[in-house]
């Protein structure tokens, strides 16, 4: 953990003093050194107890020092210090936070070596971690293990199990069956149970069943939460039931339930997909007036919808609002704007956005590679067809520098564009690079290049040499 610093302790050192000092120290490394310095006082009669050990383990877990934290457990065992279940669960929750559920299970099972029998709380903690990390089969097996050791089901454990079963279409019926059997097991469903089922049914497209559960929930005297309403609104938008989705938004207002950013974003998504981007823009203004900051999903939804309807100017304005808010556009958002500009024939502005992407450090990766290829080739071809050969050639060179694939149609447009302008030097260069890239020129390209070269004065000999070289490269590319 770093170099040790010795502290000057008073003659009468107490555990409460050590706890106080460790809590006050913001730097975890220094806190650990302080803990070790207190350990050096063992000869003077001081001993760490489960409280000082537990606090230090908690501090270590917050900075993901899991190995050191687990080592502290062994120190507690060697020093015959009481180890509580909560100390183990602190480490388990830490592993869950960093998406390491299998390590959480491993630490859970280490309790046996400390003569600790896990309680219902411990089992529920691990069960929840497994479900959150989508380890559904393992979670169901873990629940069975919990039942086998004699731990009775509770509303909390059954809610977590239902949540796990709601994640897949194949198991959602089992979730509903457990829900109906809960009263027979002495566990009455609560608002969380209903909300979990409604959310799961909506995600799986079972909107009718979800609405029936909402009615039942209200009849039982439970109030739906903003999350439950948002699930229904999102599900209805996905199934193109916009009027009903808007109706649920109005119902939320009548019930004094404040929509959140996800509620508004879900409804905006439905409006944009239905070709109602103007209504989505109005909803954005309502959302902002209520002090809900739009997120990346909100902006992406609006930009996509506006571009789809050909409202590229408005989409660019939304992009500007997003940047003012401090959010950085990604390749996907730039792609929507660029494609919209290309569809409107604004290739010069489209290439400006590509330049902006490059300056912003947005480079192709595995996920965005095909998008970058499509964008760049589309803009180069558009610039060629709009007789802006300098910008087209500049972007072409940028593509080659950044190793973005050049499509055969892009080579074709560039060569024909420069031949028409009489710049046969660039045309020949691009043709040569085309063959080097493994693209085979068709008859149309040769018919444009060869007459252009042949008609030039005093170039017949040079042309014959070039043709011989190109044919050789052409043969090599074919083989």
NORCORUR-V186535 format. One record per helix or strand of 2 or more residues. SS is the DSSP state (a for helix, b for strand). FROM is the first residue (numbers start at 1). LEN is the number of residues. Records with the same first field share a line. If there is no record, write none. Layout:
SS->FROM-LEN, FROM-LEN
This chain:
a->15-10, 28-17, 50-13, 66-13, 85-13, 101-14, 120-13, 136-13, 155-11, 172-14, 191-13, 207-13, 226-13, 242-13, 261-13, 277-13, 296-13, 312-13, 331-13, 347-13, 369-17, 389-13, 408-14, 424-13, 443-12, 460-19
